[in-house]
């Protein structure tokens, strides 16, 4: 597994967790077909655990950068999971902001609707700019 697949798997784990799952071994081996000893599996788990442990701050940052006409409740669960992983990478890892944003946009293009890439880019771009201003 490469970093991009690890990120996609982390997003799927976050999605499953938000739907009431636990992101545990059954999900890893069954749904995602990932074993813990694969390359980058540790990064996937870092992202998943980081999102679940920092959910409140991540949601606050996402909400702060939504268009004023949007509310968190309007976000699809897939878009929310993508934004959570992207925001975590922006705020808690050393990955470059442009790379984190681009990777999240690619996830949105693959797993969400037509306009999701632009939407994800706008929200995460706002978080990145806010981080730079702090």
N, CA, C and O atoms as CSV, one atom per row, in Angstrom:
chain,resi,resn,atom,element,x,y,z
A,1,UNK,N,N,0.854,-1.173,0.000
A,1,UNK,CA,C,0.000,0.000,0.000
A,1,UNK,C,C,0.896,1.231,0.000
A,1,UNK,O,O,1.891,1.284,0.724
A,2,UNK,N,N,0.542,2.211,-0.810
A,2,UNK,CA,C,1.287,3.464,-0.807
A,2,UNK,C,C,0.561,4.492,0.054
A,2,UNK,O,O,-0.504,4.212,0.606
A,3,UNK,N,N,1.136,5.665,0.164
A,3,UNK,CA,C,0.579,6.715,1.023
A,3,UNK,C,C,-0.827,7.120,0.580
A,3,UNK,O,O,-1.695,7.370,1.416
A,4,UNK,N,N,-1.049,7.186,-0.730
A,4,UNK,CA,C,-2.359,7.586,-1.252
A,4,UNK,C,C,-3.427,6.564,-0.856
A,4,UNK,O,O,-4.526,6.937,-0.445
A,5,UNK,N,N,-3.102,5.286,-0.979
A,5,UNK,CA,C,-4.059,4.252,-0.578
A,5,UNK,C,C,-4.259,4.275,0.940
A,5,UNK,O,O,-5.373,4.066,1.420
A,6,UNK,N,N,-3.198,4.526,1.687
A,6,UNK,CA,C,-3.315,4.617,3.146
A,6,UNK,C,C,-4.281,5.732,3.532
A,6,UNK,O,O,-5.091,5.581,4.445
A,7,UNK,N,N,-4.182,6.842,2.828
A,7,UNK,CA,C,-5.064,7.984,3.087
A,7,UNK,C,C,-6.512,7.623,2.750
A,7,UNK,O,O,-7.425,7.942,3.512
A,8,UNK,N,N,-6.720,6.965,1.619
A,8,UNK,CA,C,-8.071,6.557,1.219
A,8,UNK,C,C,-8.649,5.567,2.231
A,8,UNK,O,O,-9.825,5.652,2.585
A,9,UNK,N,N,-7.824,4.634,2.691
A,9,UNK,CA,C,-8.291,3.675,3.699
A,9,UNK,C,C,-8.616,4.376,5.011
A,9,UNK,O,O,-9.592,4.025,5.674
A,10,UNK,N,N,-7.815,5.353,5.389
A,10,UNK,CA,C,-8.098,6.114,6.610
A,10,UNK,C,C,-9.428,6.840,6.477
A,10,UNK,O,O,-10.220,6.866,7.419
A,11,UNK,N,N,-9.678,7.428,5.312
A,11,UNK,CA,C,-10.951,8.116,5.079
A,11,UNK,C,C,-12.110,7.132,5.199
A,11,UNK,O,O,-13.147,7.464,5.774
A,12,UNK,N,N,-11.945,5.936,4.666
A,12,UNK,CA,C,-13.003,4.926,4.761
A,12,UNK,C,C,-13.213,4.478,6.201
A,12,UNK,O,O,-14.345,4.234,6.620
A,13,UNK,N,N,-12.127,4.371,6.957
A,13,UNK,CA,C,-12.254,4.025,8.377
A,13,UNK,C,C,-12.995,5.118,9.144
A,13,UNK,O,O,-13.840,4.825,9.990
A,14,UNK,N,N,-12.676,6.373,8.849
A,14,UNK,CA,C,-13.365,7.494,9.499
A,14,UNK,C,C,-14.847,7.455,9.147
A,14,UNK,O,O,-15.702,7.632,10.014
A,15,UNK,N,N,-15.144,7.225,7.881
A,15,UNK,CA,C,-16.532,7.125,7.443
A,15,UNK,C,C,-17.254,6.011,8.204
A,15,UNK,O,O,-18.352,6.209,8.724
A,16,UNK,N,N,-16.623,4.848,8.260
A,16,UNK,CA,C,-17.226,3.706,8.947
A,16,UNK,C,C,-17.420,4.006,10.432
A,16,UNK,O,O,-18.441,3.637,11.012
A,17,UNK,N,N,-16.451,4.666,11.042
A,17,UNK,CA,C,-16.525,5.047,12.457
A,17,UNK,C,C,-17.680,6.018,12.689
A,17,UNK,O,O,-18.407,5.896,13.674
A,18,UNK,N,N,-17.848,6.980,11.783
A,18,UNK,CA,C,-18.956,7.935,11.915
A,18,UNK,C,C,-20.314,7.256,11.764
A,18,UNK,O,O,-21.318,7.743,12.284
A,19,UNK,N,N,-20.343,6.148,11.061
A,19,UNK,CA,C,-21.589,5.405,10.869
A,19,UNK,C,C,-21.840,4.428,12.020
A,19,UNK,O,O,-22.804,3.662,11.986
A,20,UNK,N,N,-20.975,4.454,13.037
A,20,UNK,CA,C,-21.183,3.617,14.219
A,20,UNK,C,C,-20.262,2.421,14.319
A,20,UNK,O,O,-20.365,1.636,15.262
A,21,UNK,N,N,-19.365,2.270,13.363
A,21,UNK,CA,C,-18.416,1.165,13.424
A,21,UNK,C,C,-17.251,1.506,14.344
A,21,UNK,O,O,-17.200,2.588,14.928
A,22,UNK,N,N,-16.327,0.575,14.461
A,22,UNK,CA,C,-15.198,0.807,15.361
A,22,UNK,C,C,-13.859,0.918,14.641
A,22,UNK,O,O,-12.840,1.199,15.273
A,23,UNK,N,N,-13.847,0.703,13.335
A,23,UNK,CA,C,-12.583,0.782,12.609
A,23,UNK,C,C,-11.587,-0.275,13.032
A,23,UNK,O,O,-10.379,-0.105,12.867
A,24,UNK,N,N,-12.094,-1.364,13.577
A,24,UNK,CA,C,-11.224,-2.394,14.136
A,24,UNK,C,C,-10.696,-3.386,13.115
A,24,UNK,O,O,-10.795,-3.171,11.907
A,25,UNK,N,N,-10.135,-4.475,13.619
A,25,UNK,CA,C,-9.495,-5.475,12.753
A,25,UNK,C,C,-10.428,-6.073,11.705
A,25,UNK,O,O,-9.998,-6.359,10.587
A,26,UNK,N,N,-11.709,-6.267,12.056
A,26,UNK,CA,C,-12.648,-6.818,11.071
A,26,UNK,C,C,-12.813,-5.881,9.888
A,26,UNK,O,O,-12.893,-6.323,8.742
A,27,UNK,N,N,-12.865,-4.594,10.167
A,27,UNK,CA,C,-12.978,-3.612,9.094
A,27,UNK,C,C,-11.709,-3.604,8.254
A,27,UNK,O,O,-11.770,-3.583,7.025
A,28,UNK,N,N,-10.565,-3.620,8.917
A,28,UNK,CA,C,-9.296,-3.589,8.192
A,28,UNK,C,C,-9.144,-4.783,7.266
A,28,UNK,O,O,-8.831,-4.620,6.086
A,29,UNK,N,N,-9.361,-5.971,7.788
A,29,UNK,CA,C,-9.135,-7.157,6.963
A,29,UNK,C,C,-10.314,-7.457,6.049
A,29,UNK,O,O,-10.116,-7.918,4.925
A,30,UNK,N,N,-11.536,-7.207,6.507
A,30,UNK,CA,C,-12.720,-7.534,5.719
A,30,UNK,C,C,-13.062,-6.493,4.674
A,30,UNK,O,O,-13.013,-6.772,3.476
A,31,UNK,N,N,-13.401,-5.315,5.110
A,31,UNK,CA,C,-13.854,-4.273,4.197
A,31,UNK,C,C,-12.711,-3.692,3.375
A,31,UNK,O,O,-12.847,-3.509,2.165
A,32,UNK,N,N,-11.594,-3.403,4.018
A,32,UNK,CA,C,-10.502,-2.720,3.332
A,32,UNK,C,C,-9.448,-3.667,2.768
A,32,UNK,O,O,-8.630,-3.269,1.938
A,33,UNK,N,N,-9.467,-4.907,3.216
A,33,UNK,CA,C,-8.477,-5.898,2.787
A,33,UNK,C,C,-7.049,-5.401,3.024
A,33,UNK,O,O,-6.186,-5.479,2.150
A,34,UNK,N,N,-6.834,-4.884,4.243
A,34,UNK,CA,C,-5.535,-4.351,4.634
A,34,UNK,C,C,-5.039,-5.136,5.838
A,34,UNK,O,O,-5.789,-5.373,6.785
A,35,UNK,N,N,-3.785,-5.533,5.798
A,35,UNK,CA,C,-3.198,-6.166,6.981
A,35,UNK,C,C,-2.289,-5.147,7.666
A,35,UNK,O,O,-1.724,-4.265,7.019
A,36,UNK,N,N,-2.162,-5.281,8.966
A,36,UNK,CA,C,-1.417,-4.312,9.768
A,36,UNK,C,C,0.069,-4.256,9.414
A,36,UNK,O,O,0.741,-3.280,9.747
A,37,UNK,N,N,0.591,-5.282,8.748
A,37,UNK,CA,C,2.017,-5.282,8.436
A,37,UNK,C,C,2.331,-4.719,7.043
A,37,UNK,O,O,3.486,-4.741,6.616
A,38,UNK,N,N,1.330,-4.224,6.347
A,38,UNK,CA,C,1.574,-3.621,5.030
A,38,UNK,C,C,2.315,-2.296,5.179
A,38,UNK,O,O,2.168,-1.600,6.184
A,39,UNK,N,N,3.113,-1.956,4.166
A,39,UNK,CA,C,3.759,-0.638,4.191
A,39,UNK,C,C,2.688,0.463,4.253
A,39,UNK,O,O,1.652,0.369,3.593
A,40,UNK,N,N,2.940,1.462,5.021
A,40,UNK,CA,C,2.053,2.622,5.197
A,40,UNK,C,C,0.787,2.323,6.001
A,40,UNK,O,O,-0.041,3.215,6.185
A,41,UNK,N,N,0.618,1.094,6.481
A,41,UNK,CA,C,-0.536,0.806,7.340
A,41,UNK,C,C,-0.456,1.636,8.614
A,41,UNK,O,O,-1.481,2.029,9.171
A,42,UNK,N,N,0.768,1.902,9.077
A,42,UNK,CA,C,0.924,2.730,10.272
A,42,UNK,C,C,0.454,4.159,10.012
A,42,UNK,O,O,-0.088,4.804,10.910
A,43,UNK,N,N,0.657,4.659,8.793
A,43,UNK,CA,C,0.196,6.007,8.466
A,43,UNK,C,C,-1.331,6.045,8.409
A,43,UNK,O,O,-1.947,7.005,8.870
A,44,UNK,N,N,-1.932,5.012,7.852
A,44,UNK,CA,C,-3.384,4.910,7.815
A,44,UNK,C,C,-3.945,4.966,9.232
A,44,UNK,O,O,-4.904,5.692,9.495
A,45,UNK,N,N,-3.350,4.200,10.145
A,45,UNK,CA,C,-3.819,4.181,11.526
A,45,UNK,C,C,-3.524,5.494,12.241
A,45,UNK,O,O,-4.316,5.932,13.076
A,46,UNK,N,N,-2.391,6.131,11.925
A,46,UNK,CA,C,-2.090,7.444,12.491
A,46,UNK,C,C,-3.179,8.437,12.114
A,46,UNK,O,O,-3.656,9.189,12.964
A,47,UNK,N,N,-3.574,8.444,10.847
A,47,UNK,CA,C,-4.624,9.356,10.393
A,47,UNK,C,C,-5.958,9.043,11.068
A,47,UNK,O,O,-6.627,9.942,11.577
A,48,UNK,N,N,-6.337,7.778,11.071
A,48,UNK,CA,C,-7.613,7.400,11.677
A,48,UNK,C,C,-7.656,7.744,13.162
A,48,UNK,O,O,-8.599,8.380,13.632
A,49,UNK,N,N,-6.629,7.322,13.894
A,49,UNK,CA,C,-6.599,7.605,15.332
A,49,UNK,C,C,-6.501,9.102,15.601
A,49,UNK,O,O,-7.114,9.607,16.541
A,50,UNK,N,N,-5.736,9.809,14.783
A,50,UNK,CA,C,-5.609,11.255,14.951
A,50,UNK,C,C,-6.938,11.968,14.751
A,50,UNK,O,O,-7.280,12.885,15.498
A,51,UNK,N,N,-7.681,11.541,13.741
A,51,UNK,CA,C,-8.999,12.150,13.498
A,51,UNK,C,C,-9.932,11.868,14.660
A,51,UNK,O,O,-10.587,12.783,15.159
A,52,UNK,N,N,-10.005,10.618,15.101
A,52,UNK,CA,C,-10.954,10.290,16.163
A,52,UNK,C,C,-10.582,10.953,17.483
A,52,UNK,O,O,-11.465,11.301,18.266
A,53,UNK,N,N,-9.292,11.134,17.741
A,53,UNK,CA,C,-8.862,11.770,18.987
A,53,UNK,C,C,-8.995,13.289,18.956
A,53,UNK,O,O,-9.062,13.919,20.012
A,54,UNK,N,N,-9.034,13.886,17.777
A,54,UNK,CA,C,-9.063,15.352,17.649
A,54,UNK,C,C,-10.317,15.842,16.937
A,54,UNK,O,O,-10.321,16.932,16.365
A,55,UNK,N,N,-11.369,15.051,16.967
A,55,UNK,CA,C,-12.597,15.351,16.225
A,55,UNK,C,C,-13.165,16.727,16.544
A,55,UNK,O,O,-13.577,17.442,15.630
A,56,UNK,N,N,-13.197,17.111,17.801
A,56,UNK,CA,C,-13.800,18.394,18.160
A,56,UNK,C,C,-13.059,19.549,17.502
A,56,UNK,O,O,-13.686,20.408,16.883
A,57,UNK,N,N,-11.745,19.586,17.624
A,57,UNK,CA,C,-10.979,20.683,17.020
A,57,UNK,C,C,-11.078,20.645,15.496
A,57,UNK,O,O,-11.212,21.692,14.861
A,58,UNK,N,N,-11.016,19.471,14.913
A,58,UNK,CA,C,-11.096,19.364,13.460
A,58,UNK,C,C,-12.440,19.873,12.959
A,58,UNK,O,O,-12.497,20.614,11.978
A,59,UNK,N,N,-13.527,19.479,13.628
A,59,UNK,CA,C,-14.854,19.957,13.233
A,59,UNK,C,C,-14.970,21.472,13.395
A,59,UNK,O,O,-15.585,22.137,12.561
A,60,UNK,N,N,-14.391,22.017,14.453
A,60,UNK,CA,C,-14.417,23.472,14.640
A,60,UNK,C,C,-13.708,24.177,13.493
A,60,UNK,O,O,-14.203,25.181,12.980
A,61,UNK,N,N,-12.562,23.661,13.092
A,61,UNK,CA,C,-11.818,24.266,11.986
A,61,UNK,C,C,-12.579,24.152,10.672
A,61,UNK,O,O,-12.619,25.103,9.891
A,62,UNK,N,N,-13.177,23.003,10.427
A,62,UNK,CA,C,-13.952,22.817,9.194
A,62,UNK,C,C,-15.128,23.781,9.187
A,62,UNK,O,O,-15.363,24.470,8.194
A,63,UNK,N,N,-15.856,23.831,10.273
A,63,UNK,CA,C,-17.034,24.697,10.346
A,63,UNK,C,C,-16.667,26.171,10.176
A,63,UNK,O,O,-17.391,26.931,9.532
A,64,UNK,N,N,-15.552,26.559,10.752
A,64,UNK,CA,C,-15.091,27.941,10.647
A,64,UNK,C,C,-14.837,28.349,9.192
A,64,UNK,O,O,-14.950,29.525,8.847
A,65,UNK,N,N,-14.497,27.386,8.350
A,65,UNK,CA,C,-14.129,27.698,6.967
A,65,UNK,C,C,-15.174,27.263,5.942
A,65,UNK,O,O,-14.911,27.268,4.739
A,66,UNK,N,N,-16.349,26.891,6.418
A,66,UNK,CA,C,-17.457,26.621,5.503
A,66,UNK,C,C,-18.048,27.942,5.026
A,66,UNK,O,O,-17.981,28.948,5.732
A,67,UNK,N,N,-18.610,27.936,3.858
A,67,UNK,CA,C,-19.355,29.090,3.374
A,67,UNK,C,C,-20.452,29.387,4.397
A,67,UNK,O,O,-21.049,28.457,4.938
A,68,UNK,N,N,-20.728,30.658,4.669
A,68,UNK,CA,C,-21.742,30.997,5.687
A,68,UNK,C,C,-23.118,30.378,5.433
A,68,UNK,O,O,-23.895,30.204,6.372
A,69,UNK,N,N,-23.430,30.043,4.180
A,69,UNK,CA,C,-24.731,29.444,3.878
A,69,UNK,C,C,-24.772,27.943,4.168
A,69,UNK,O,O,-25.828,27.320,4.054
A,70,UNK,N,N,-23.635,27.364,4.540
A,70,UNK,CA,C,-23.562,25.931,4.834
A,70,UNK,C,C,-23.524,25.693,6.334
A,70,UNK,O,O,-23.036,26.523,7.101
A,71,UNK,N,N,-24.047,24.543,6.734
A,71,UNK,CA,C,-23.929,24.070,8.106
A,71,UNK,C,C,-23.302,22.688,8.066
A,71,UNK,O,O,-23.414,21.986,7.061
A,72,UNK,N,N,-22.658,22.300,9.124
A,72,UNK,CA,C,-22.018,20.986,9.195
A,72,UNK,C,C,-23.007,19.863,8.881
A,72,UNK,O,O,-22.639,18.863,8.264
A,73,UNK,N,N,-24.239,20.027,9.298
A,73,UNK,CA,C,-25.248,18.992,9.095
A,73,UNK,C,C,-25.517,18.727,7.622
A,73,UNK,O,O,-26.006,17.655,7.265
A,74,UNK,N,N,-25.205,19.686,6.767
A,74,UNK,CA,C,-25.438,19.535,5.326
A,74,UNK,C,C,-24.351,18.723,4.641
A,74,UNK,O,O,-24.555,18.236,3.529
A,75,UNK,N,N,-23.208,18.569,5.282
A,75,UNK,CA,C,-22.112,17.824,4.658
A,75,UNK,C,C,-22.474,16.354,4.533
A,75,UNK,O,O,-23.032,15.758,5.455
A,76,UNK,N,N,-22.151,15.778,3.384
A,76,UNK,CA,C,-22.317,14.334,3.272
A,76,UNK,C,C,-21.277,13.675,4.178
A,76,UNK,O,O,-20.243,14.272,4.478
A,77,UNK,N,N,-21.546,12.474,4.600
A,77,UNK,CA,C,-20.597,11.775,5.479
A,77,UNK,C,C,-19.271,11.526,4.779
A,77,UNK,O,O,-18.218,11.556,5.415
A,78,UNK,N,N,-19.314,11.282,3.484
A,78,UNK,CA,C,-18.076,11.065,2.731
A,78,UNK,C,C,-17.257,12.352,2.701
A,78,UNK,O,O,-16.059,12.335,2.984
A,79,UNK,N,N,-17.902,13.468,2.359
A,79,UNK,CA,C,-17.182,14.746,2.334
A,79,UNK,C,C,-16.635,15.094,3.709
A,79,UNK,O,O,-15.522,15.606,3.829
A,80,UNK,N,N,-17.416,14.815,4.745
A,80,UNK,CA,C,-16.969,15.092,6.101
A,80,UNK,C,C,-15.729,14.266,6.429
A,80,UNK,O,O,-14.769,14.786,6.998
A,81,UNK,N,N,-15.744,12.982,6.074
A,81,UNK,CA,C,-14.594,12.111,6.343
A,81,UNK,C,C,-13.354,12.600,5.586
A,81,UNK,O,O,-12.249,12.591,6.128
A,82,UNK,N,N,-13.541,13.022,4.342
A,82,UNK,CA,C,-12.417,13.544,3.553
A,82,UNK,C,C,-11.870,14.813,4.186
A,82,UNK,O,O,-10.656,14.975,4.311
A,83,UNK,N,N,-12.760,15.713,4.587
A,83,UNK,CA,C,-12.321,16.963,5.222
A,83,UNK,C,C,-11.613,16.693,6.545
A,83,UNK,O,O,-10.629,17.361,6.863
A,84,UNK,N,N,-12.093,15.734,7.311
A,84,UNK,CA,C,-11.443,15.414,8.584
A,84,UNK,C,C,-10.019,14.912,8.373
A,84,UNK,O,O,-9.101,15.340,9.074
A,85,UNK,N,N,-9.827,14.015,7.423
A,85,UNK,CA,C,-8.488,13.492,7.149
A,85,UNK,C,C,-7.594,14.614,6.628
A,85,UNK,O,O,-6.448,14.746,7.057
A,86,UNK,N,N,-8.115,15.420,5.707
A,86,UNK,CA,C,-7.329,16.540,5.172
A,86,UNK,C,C,-6.980,17.558,6.237
A,86,UNK,O,O,-5.843,18.027,6.298
A,87,UNK,N,N,-7.939,17.905,7.076
A,87,UNK,CA,C,-7.677,18.870,8.146
A,87,UNK,C,C,-6.670,18.318,9.142
A,87,UNK,O,O,-5.822,19.056,9.644
A,88,UNK,N,N,-6.759,17.028,9.430
A,88,UNK,CA,C,-5.784,16.423,10.337
A,88,UNK,C,C,-4.379,16.523,9.746
A,88,UNK,O,O,-3.432,16.884,10.444
A,89,UNK,N,N,-4.248,16.206,8.467
A,89,UNK,CA,C,-2.925,16.286,7.845
A,89,UNK,C,C,-2.401,17.724,7.859
A,89,UNK,O,O,-1.207,17.949,8.060
A,90,UNK,N,N,-3.283,18.683,7.648
A,90,UNK,CA,C,-2.865,20.092,7.672
A,90,UNK,C,C,-2.407,20.535,9.054
A,90,UNK,O,O,-1.395,21.224,9.188
A,91,UNK,N,N,-3.145,20.145,10.068
A,91,UNK,CA,C,-2.920,20.686,11.410
A,91,UNK,C,C,-1.975,19.867,12.286
A,91,UNK,O,O,-1.380,20.406,13.219
A,92,UNK,N,N,-1.830,18.580,12.000
A,92,UNK,CA,C,-1.095,17.717,12.921
A,92,UNK,C,C,0.070,16.944,12.307
A,92,UNK,O,O,0.753,16.211,13.022
A,93,UNK,N,N,0.314,17.084,11.019
A,93,UNK,CA,C,1.441,16.376,10.412
A,93,UNK,C,C,2.384,17.382,9.763
A,93,UNK,O,O,2.063,18.563,9.629
A,94,UNK,N,N,3.524,16.902,9.373
A,94,UNK,CA,C,4.514,17.773,8.716
A,94,UNK,C,C,4.350,17.787,7.200
A,94,UNK,O,O,5.158,18.394,6.497
A,95,UNK,N,N,3.327,17.133,6.695
A,95,UNK,CA,C,3.069,17.118,5.260
A,95,UNK,C,C,2.809,18.549,4.789
A,95,UNK,O,O,2.107,19.302,5.464
A,96,UNK,N,N,3.356,18.919,3.665
A,96,UNK,CA,C,3.133,20.260,3.123
A,96,UNK,C,C,1.661,20.525,2.884
A,96,UNK,O,O,0.919,19.630,2.479
A,97,UNK,N,N,1.242,21.748,3.134
A,97,UNK,CA,C,-0.175,22.094,2.995
A,97,UNK,C,C,-0.701,21.818,1.592
A,97,UNK,O,O,-1.788,21.260,1.442
A,98,UNK,N,N,0.049,22.198,0.565
A,98,UNK,CA,C,-0.440,22.003,-0.804
A,98,UNK,C,C,-0.605,20.521,-1.118
A,98,UNK,O,O,-1.520,20.142,-1.849
A,99,UNK,N,N,0.266,19.689,-0.577
A,99,UNK,CA,C,0.148,18.245,-0.805
A,99,UNK,C,C,-1.076,17.704,-0.077
A,99,UNK,O,O,-1.844,16.932,-0.651
A,100,UNK,N,N,-1.266,18.097,1.170
A,100,UNK,CA,C,-2.419,17.632,1.943
A,100,UNK,C,C,-3.726,18.034,1.262
A,100,UNK,O,O,-4.658,17.235,1.168
A,101,UNK,N,N,-3.785,19.262,0.796
A,101,UNK,CA,C,-5.001,19.737,0.126
A,101,UNK,C,C,-5.223,18.979,-1.175
A,101,UNK,O,O,-6.335,18.527,-1.448
A,102,UNK,N,N,-4.171,18.836,-1.981
A,102,UNK,CA,C,-4.297,18.130,-3.253
A,102,UNK,C,C,-4.747,16.686,-3.046
A,102,UNK,O,O,-5.594,16.189,-3.789
A,103,UNK,N,N,-4.194,16.018,-2.055
A,103,UNK,CA,C,-4.574,14.633,-1.794
A,103,UNK,C,C,-6.046,14.533,-1.385
A,103,UNK,O,O,-6.745,13.610,-1.803
A,104,UNK,N,N,-6.511,15.471,-0.576
A,104,UNK,CA,C,-7.923,15.475,-0.170
A,104,UNK,C,C,-8.827,15.759,-1.367
A,104,UNK,O,O,-9.893,15.157,-1.495
A,105,UNK,N,N,-8.411,16.662,-2.234
A,105,UNK,CA,C,-9.180,16.955,-3.446
A,105,UNK,C,C,-9.277,15.706,-4.318
A,105,UNK,O,O,-10.339,15.417,-4.869
A,106,UNK,N,N,-8.188,14.972,-4.446
A,106,UNK,CA,C,-8.203,13.735,-5.231
A,106,UNK,C,C,-9.151,12.711,-4.612
A,106,UNK,O,O,-9.861,12.013,-5.336
A,107,UNK,N,N,-9.173,12.611,-3.284
A,107,UNK,CA,C,-10.129,11.722,-2.624
A,107,UNK,C,C,-11.563,12.142,-2.948
A,107,UNK,O,O,-12.417,11.301,-3.227
A,108,UNK,N,N,-11.814,13.440,-2.910
A,108,UNK,CA,C,-13.159,13.950,-3.200
A,108,UNK,C,C,-13.564,13.633,-4.641
A,108,UNK,O,O,-14.703,13.242,-4.896
A,109,UNK,N,N,-12.648,13.797,-5.564
A,109,UNK,CA,C,-12.946,13.494,-6.970
A,109,UNK,C,C,-13.254,12.016,-7.164
A,109,UNK,O,O,-14.079,11.653,-8.002
A,110,UNK,N,N,-12.595,11.170,-6.393
A,110,UNK,CA,C,-12.784,9.727,-6.527
A,110,UNK,C,C,-14.032,9.233,-5.800
A,110,UNK,O,O,-14.753,8.387,-6.329
A,111,UNK,N,N,-14.298,9.742,-4.607
A,111,UNK,CA,C,-15.327,9.157,-3.756
A,111,UNK,C,C,-16.577,10.009,-3.565
A,111,UNK,O,O,-17.523,9.561,-2.917
A,112,UNK,N,N,-16.608,11.218,-4.107
A,112,UNK,CA,C,-17.758,12.083,-3.875
A,112,UNK,C,C,-18.297,12.625,-5.193
A,112,UNK,O,O,-17.971,12.112,-6.264
A,113,UNK,N,N,-19.124,13.664,-5.109
A,113,UNK,CA,C,-19.778,14.224,-6.279
A,113,UNK,C,C,-18.889,15.129,-7.116
A,113,UNK,O,O,-17.732,15.378,-6.776
A,114,UNK,N,N,-19.446,15.612,-8.210
A,114,UNK,CA,C,-18.715,16.413,-9.185
A,114,UNK,C,C,-18.078,17.671,-8.605
A,114,UNK,O,O,-16.953,18.017,-8.966
A,115,UNK,N,N,-18.774,18.346,-7.723
A,115,UNK,CA,C,-18.285,19.623,-7.189
A,115,UNK,C,C,-17.511,19.467,-5.878
A,115,UNK,O,O,-17.050,20.455,-5.305
A,116,UNK,N,N,-17.374,18.252,-5.415
A,116,UNK,CA,C,-16.750,18.020,-4.110
A,116,UNK,C,C,-15.290,18.450,-4.082
A,116,UNK,O,O,-14.819,18.950,-3.060
A,117,UNK,N,N,-14.566,18.267,-5.175
A,117,UNK,CA,C,-13.155,18.646,-5.209
A,117,UNK,C,C,-12.972,20.133,-4.962
A,117,UNK,O,O,-12.102,20.536,-4.190
A,118,UNK,N,N,-13.779,20.938,-5.606
A,118,UNK,CA,C,-13.717,22.389,-5.429
A,118,UNK,C,C,-14.097,22.770,-4.001
A,118,UNK,O,O,-13.464,23.628,-3.384
A,119,UNK,N,N,-15.126,22.129,-3.492
A,119,UNK,CA,C,-15.582,22.394,-2.133
A,119,UNK,C,C,-14.496,22.060,-1.110
A,119,UNK,O,O,-14.199,22.869,-0.231
A,120,UNK,N,N,-13.908,20.873,-1.224
A,120,UNK,CA,C,-12.848,20.433,-0.309
A,120,UNK,C,C,-11.652,21.370,-0.418
A,120,UNK,O,O,-11.059,21.739,0.596
A,121,UNK,N,N,-11.299,21.751,-1.623
A,121,UNK,CA,C,-10.186,22.679,-1.833
A,121,UNK,C,C,-10.440,24.005,-1.110
A,121,UNK,O,O,-9.538,24.549,-0.473
A,122,UNK,N,N,-11.645,24.514,-1.208
A,122,UNK,CA,C,-11.972,25.789,-0.568
A,122,UNK,C,C,-11.894,25.722,0.953
A,122,UNK,O,O,-11.323,26.608,1.590
A,123,UNK,N,N,-12.466,24.674,1.532
A,123,UNK,CA,C,-12.475,24.543,2.994
A,123,UNK,C,C,-11.053,24.335,3.521
A,123,UNK,O,O,-10.633,25.013,4.459
A,124,UNK,N,N,-10.319,23.404,2.923
A,124,UNK,CA,C,-8.966,23.130,3.405
A,124,UNK,C,C,-8.022,24.288,3.103
A,124,UNK,O,O,-7.097,24.540,3.875
A,125,UNK,N,N,-8.234,24.994,2.001
A,125,UNK,CA,C,-7.450,26.192,1.716
A,125,UNK,C,C,-7.649,27.241,2.796
A,125,UNK,O,O,-6.701,27.916,3.198
A,126,UNK,N,N,-8.891,27.376,3.267
A,126,UNK,CA,C,-9.182,28.309,4.354
A,126,UNK,C,C,-8.478,27.908,5.640
A,126,UNK,O,O,-7.938,28.756,6.351
A,127,UNK,N,N,-8.486,26.616,5.937
A,127,UNK,CA,C,-7.785,26.135,7.140
A,127,UNK,C,C,-6.293,26.417,7.018
A,127,UNK,O,O,-5.660,26.849,7.982
A,128,UNK,N,N,-5.736,26.178,5.845
A,128,UNK,CA,C,-4.311,26.426,5.624
A,128,UNK,C,C,-3.971,27.899,5.796
A,128,UNK,O,O,-2.981,28.243,6.442
A,129,UNK,N,N,-4.785,28.757,5.223
A,129,UNK,CA,C,-4.544,30.199,5.368
A,129,UNK,C,C,-4.701,30.644,6.818
A,129,UNK,O,O,-3.934,31.477,7.300
A,130,UNK,N,N,-5.689,30.093,7.514
A,130,UNK,CA,C,-5.876,30.416,8.923
A,130,UNK,C,C,-4.722,29.968,9.772
A,130,UNK,O,O,-4.352,30.644,10.731
A,131,UNK,N,N,-4.149,28.838,9.432
A,131,UNK,CA,C,-2.977,28.312,10.137
A,131,UNK,C,C,-1.790,29.238,9.928
A,131,UNK,O,O,-1.018,29.486,10.855
A,132,UNK,N,N,-1.644,29.745,8.717
A,132,UNK,CA,C,-0.521,30.641,8.409
A,132,UNK,C,C,-0.668,31.979,9.125
A,132,UNK,O,O,0.327,32.608,9.483
A,133,UNK,N,N,-1.919,32.416,9.337
A,133,UNK,CA,C,-2.163,33.689,10.009
A,133,UNK,C,C,-1.963,33.623,11.520
A,133,UNK,O,O,-1.747,34.640,12.180
A,134,UNK,N,N,-2.038,32.404,12.053
A,134,UNK,CA,C,-1.951,32.243,13.514
A,134,UNK,C,C,-0.549,32.459,14.042
A,134,UNK,O,O,-0.320,32.357,15.247
